[in-house]
Amino acid sequence: MLFLNRTRELSLLDRWWQSNQPELVTLYGRRQIGKTELLVHFLEGKPAIYYYADRQPLADQLNAFSEQVLALVDDPVLRLQPFTSWEAALTYTLRLAEKDRLAIVIDEFSYAVDSDQSLPSVIQRLWDTGRRQGNQAFLVLCTSFTEAVERHFRVDGPLYQRRTRDLRVEPFTYRDAALFFPEWSPVDRIHAWGIVGGVASYLQALHGQTIESAVIDNLLDKTAVLYREAEILLAQEVRGIGPAVLHGILKAVAHGANEPNQIGQRVGRPVTGVSGALGYLVDYGLLEKRVPFTVPNPERTRQSRYYLADNYLAFWFRFVLPNRSALEQGQAAYVWQVKVVPQLTTYMGPRFEQLCRQFIRLTPERWRHPIGKLGVWWRAGAELEIVGHTDGRVVLAAEAKWTNQPVGLDVLRSLQRRVALLPSVVNDCQLVIFSRSGFTAELRAIRDPGLTLFTLDDLLR
């Protein structure tokens, strides 16, 4: 797998490593995000025991862990008699860390716990003993299943207050994702991110001469990995909602049902029947909940809208799931031409807004005022999808237009009218317009220091 730009994560891990204090690190990230690649790069040149816990019986797991220890330490006794319990395995490895720094990594920690529910308690007991004795262990527990691991770190869990560091591996930004497609046009590089998001393996899988061939061959073809990845991802990682309700909610949101009552109608349940699931999916990171920034109590308001936070799932539920009959018959090219292409501009609109919010966060030096939060605002007949505000004052408002035509004065006038409706706008509020297809000569001719225009080339620099 191509390894790109995990500078921040590697820097944090290296800094924690150099502390020479006992560290118990939890490293989270969704399936295929690149956690293992990150750990492999981090461990290069370091004394380490790296163990990947797949789904197998406890005895097989301990044999595999013993092999990893033997790769570091040639112990003839251990070679003859592998570990028979996690107690013995971790006691042995923590002793190795008494004199020198040693990384001990259990990747897919949830699978190890599945085979032995006592493992968190064993870690607690041995970690407490080792820390008192001053060992230099750098223990990393890595997993995709956040909920499955987090319960062990809560107040009533065995690992409560034992964790010293916590690192969540996030998807790549659109800029990092664009690096996977250096030969493509700016439009298609952004199309790629809009279709599969920032998961490293998804970007790696979307290869081809053009965006059309890449999507047809690697996402719409029934033999492609990305064709069924959504079902595998949801089955493995979302365990708190039944499959029918889960798929119904995500499909409804992907097709534009953003308000709770709309989602409930699509799923065939009252709002009270989907509110718990919506909250769960927001906590899990699959849905994003948006509330107007002017609402004083966003947790309790009914003025909420939900959006798919993951581009790959948004595309899959919008174009793959509804067209399964055709795709199962091998009609991938037909689905692309007849179902995807006519709707692609509309589909990319919200994705482009998301991209522009990323750009604003990634380039703080460009803005007149520090932007504390990026929010949204709407009321009957008017809305703004990008509002930058700090301490209750609006300092930036933006429009993002993924259209085939250059943006003109009408968009600027509309933006100005909507900003005039906002409360607490600073006098020098910055107006920003992002455009896929550039700007008309009339709009470019305006010389207003409070207006900034960005093209795709600007966003990808």
N, C-alpha and C positions, 0 to 999 in steps of 0.2 A: 504494500500500500504506500502511496505517495505520502510523505510526511512533510507538512507545511506549517510554518508559523504558529508554533505553540510556545513562543518566547516567554509569555507571561507565566504560563503554567510551569515550564522548566525552571524559570528563574525562582519561583516560589519554592519548588521542591528542593532546588540546590541550596537556597538560603536556609531552609529548615534542616537540611542535611548537615550544613556547616555549623549549626548550633552546638553539635556534639552533646546535646541533651537527649534523653529518651523521648522519642516522639511516636505517638500513635495517630496516624493520619487516616482519615476516611476520604476516599477518592470516588466521586460519583459521576455518572454520565449515562445517557441513554444508550441503548444497544447500537453498536456500529459507530459510535461517536469518535473512536480513536483512543480510548483509555489505554488499551494494551500497548499500542504503538508509542504513546507518551511515556509509559513506564519503561519500556524497552530502551528508549533513547535516554531517559534519565539514569538508568542503571549502568549504562556503558562505562566501563573502567572502574566501577565501584564493587567492593565485596558485597555480594548479594545472594540471597536465596529467593528465586522467583518461582511461585507455584500457581498454576492455572487450575482451578477447581471445577472440572466439568461434572456432568451428572453421572456419577457412578457410585457403587457401594463404598462404605467407609474404608474397608480394608484395601480396596484398590486405590482410593485417594491417598491413604497413608503410605502405600508402596510408592506411589508417584512422588509424594513429598520427600520420601527418603532418598529417591534418586536425585532430586534437586539438591538436597543437602550434600550428597556424595559428590556432586559436581564441584562443590566448593571445598569439601574436606574429605580426604581419603581415609575413611575409618573402616578397617577390616571387620570390626565387630558389627557395625551398622550394616555393612554389606551382607553379612551372613544373617543378621536378624533385623529386618526393617522395623520401623516404629509400629506399635500395635494400638496406640491411642494418641489423641491430640495432646493430652497431658505430657506424655513422654516426648513427643515431637517438639513441642514448644519449649519444654524445659531444656532440652538439648540445645536448641537454636538460640535461646536467650542466654544461655551460658557462654555461647560463642561470642556474644556481644558484650561480655563483661569487661574485656580489655580493649577492644577495638570497635570502631563504628561498623555496623553491619545492617544492611537493609534486608528485611524479611517481608516479602510481598505475597499476600493471598489474593489473587485475582479471581473475580466472580465469587466473592466471599459468601454470597447467599447460597450457592450450591453446596459449599462446605458445611454451612449450618443445616441445610436440608438433610444431609447425611448424618449429622450428629448435633442435635439440638443443645447439647451441653457446651459446645465450643465457645460461645460468648462468655459463659461463666468460667471456663478454663482460662481464657485470655485474661479475664478480670483478676483472677487469683494470682496467676503467674506474673502479670504486668505489675501488680501492686508490689509483689515480692522483689522483682527485678529492679523496679524504680527505687525502692528503698536501698538496694545494694549498689545503686549507681551504675547500672549497665548503660550501654550506648546504642541500644536497639533503635532502629528506624522501621517501625512496623506499619505497613500500609495495608488497609483493608479496602479492596476495590470492588465495586459492584454496580450493576445497572438498576437493581431493584431497591430504590431509595427507601420505600416504605418498609420493606422486609428487613433492612438493616437498622433504620432509624429507631425502631421500637426497642432495640437493645441499648440505645443511648439515652432513652428518656428516663424520667425520675425513678420509675420502678424497674428499669432495665439493668442488667448486670454490668454494662459498660458506662453507666451514668458517670459523668465527670472524668472519665479516663481519656477520652479523645483530647488531643492537644492541637490538632490542625484539621481543617476541613476544606476540601477542594472539589468544586464541581466543574467538570469539563463541559464547556458550552459548545454549541455548534459554531462553525466558522461564520464570520461576517460575510456579507456579499463580496467585499473586496478580496478576502482570502479565497472564497469560492471561485472568483473569476480567474485566479491563478491556475486553476485546473484546465482552462481552455484558452491558452494564449493565442491560438490561431483564429479564434472566432471573432466576429464583429462585437462591438460593445452591446448591441441589442441582444444578440444571442447569448453572450456571457451572462447577462442579467436574466434572460429567459431561463438559462440553466439553473441559476440559483432560485428563481421563482418556482421552478418545477420540482426540484429535489431538495432545496434548502441547503443547510450548511453541514450536513453529516458527511464526514470524509469518505466513507466507503460508497455512499450514494453518488457523490461527485465523481469518484474514481470509476464507478460503473457506467456513468453516462458518457461513454466515449463514442466518437464518430466524426465524420467529416463536416457534418452540419447538425444543427439542433434537430432538424426533422429526422434524419437517419438515426441520430442518437436516441431520441425518444421512441421511435418506432422499434428499433432493434433491442433496446435495453430496458424499456419500461412497459410498452404496450404489447410486445411479443410474449405469448403465454409461457415461453420457456425461459424468459429473463428473470434474473434474481429479483429485480425491483418490481416485477409484476405481482409477486405474492408477499413481498417484504412487509407490507402494511399489516396483513393478517397475522404474520409471525410476531411482529413487534407488539401488536395489541394483545395477542394471546399470552405472550410471555411477560409483558410489563404492566398491564392494566388488569388487576385481579379483583378490584372492588366493585365492578359493574358487570352485569350480564351482557353477553355478546350482542344480543338483539338490541337492547337499549343503547349500548355503546355505539354500535354501527349506525343506529338510527339517529342519534344525536349528532355524530360527526358528519354524516351525510347531509342532515338538515342544515347544519351550519355552513358546510361547504357549498351548498346551493343557495345561500343568501338568507336563511332564517337566522337572524341574529338576536332577536329578543326572546326572552324566556317563553312567552305565550305562543310565539310562532314556532319555536322548537318543540314545545309540548304538542301543538297541533300536528306537526309533521310526524312525531313519534307516536301519536295517539294516546297521550297521557296528559293529565292536568299539570299545571305549572308546579304544583306541590310535588308531583310525581317525578319531576326531572330536576328540581332545584338542588337536591343533594348530589346528584350525579354531575351537574354542572360545576358545583363547588369542588368536587373531587377532581374533575378533569382540569380545572384551573390550577389547583394545588399540584397536580401531576405535571403541569407544563404543556399539556396538549391543547388546551383552550386558553385564550386571553380574554379577560373581562375588562371592558372599558366603561367608564362612568364619566359624565361631564365633570371637568375639573372644578366647576362652580358648585357642585353638590357638596354640602357640608359633612354629610355622613355617608361616604360611599359604600360602606359595608351593609347598610340597611336599606338603601334606596332601591326603588323598583326601576329607576332609570338606568338600566344596564344593558349592554349588548355583548355578545360573545363572538369571538373569531378564532379560527384555527390558528394556533401559534406555529404550526409546523407546515412548511410549504409542501413537502412531499405528501403528507397526509391530505392536505387541501387538494392537490392535483389528483391523488388517487381516488378520493371520494367524489370528486367532481367529474372525472373523465374515465377512470378505470372501472370502478364498481358498477356504474349504471350501464356500461357497455360490455359487460362480461360475456354475454351471449355471442356477440360479434367477435370479440377477442379470442374466445375459446375456439372459434372456427377459423382462426388464423387471419382475421381481417384487420390487422394492426394498421396498415397503411390507410385503409378506408376510414377507420376511427379517427386517425390523425387529420385527414383531409376534411372529413364531413362533420365530425363532432368537436375536435379540438381547435383547429385553425379558426373557424368562425367565432369562437368564444374566447380565444386566447387573449385578445386585447382587454376584454372585460375581466377575465380571470386575473390578469397581471396588474390591474389597477390597485387593489388592496396590497398586493405584494410590493409594488413600487412605493406606496406610502410607507410600508414597513421599512423598505430599503432607505428611504430618505430620513426616517427617524434614526436609523443606524448612523447615517452620514452625519447628522447633527451631533450625535453623541461622540462620534469618532473625531470630530474636528472642532473642539471647543474654542480654538484660537480664532475661528472665523466670525464669531458672533460678538455683537456689541456688549452684551451683558452675559454674565454667567447664567446658565440655564439649569435651574435646580431640578425641574421635572418637565417631561414632555407629556402632555395630556391631549384630550379631545374635548370638543364642545358641540352641543347641538340644542336646538329648540325647534318648534314647529316651523318648517320652511327654510331653515338655515342650519348649517353645520360646518365645522372645521375639524379636520382629522389630525392636524399637527399644530399644537399650541404650546409654546415654551413659556413657562412661568416660574417665578422665583418669589418666595415669601408672599404669595397671593397676587403678585403683579405680573401682567402679561408683558413679556419682553420680546417675543418672536411669534409670528404666525406664518404658516406656509401652506402652499398648495402643491400637490404632486400630480402631474398629468401624464399618464401613459397613453397617449393618443398618436395617431398616424399623421396628424396635422400640427404645424407649428402653433404654439400658444400665443394668443393675441391679447389686446388690451382688455377684452371682455373678462378674462380671467383675473387680471389685476383689479379691475373695478369691482368685481364680485368679492374678491378677497378684502378689499378696502371696506366695502359695505358690511361685511361680516365682522371684521375687526371692530368697527364702530359700535357693534352691538355687545361687545365683550365688556365686562367690568374691569376696572383697575388696570387700564392699559397705560404703560409708560409713554411719555411724549415722543421718545425716539425709538418706539417699537420697530423692530426689524421685520420687513416683509420679504418673504422668500418664495420663489417659484421654481420648481423642478420640472423639467420637460424631457420626454423621450425624443421628441422631434424638433427641438430648438424653439425659436421664438420668431414672431413676425418682425419686420423691419420697424414698424411703429412702436412695438414694445421695446425693442433693443435701443431705440432712439431716446427713450426716456432717461434723463440724467437725474436720478434721485438717489442720494446717498443712503436712503432708508430702504431701497429695493435692491435685492440681489437675485440674479438669475443663474441657474445651474443646468448644464447639459449633461448627457451621459458621460462624455469625455471628462468633464469636471469631477463627476462622482467616482470614476474609476482611476483617477490619477493617484 
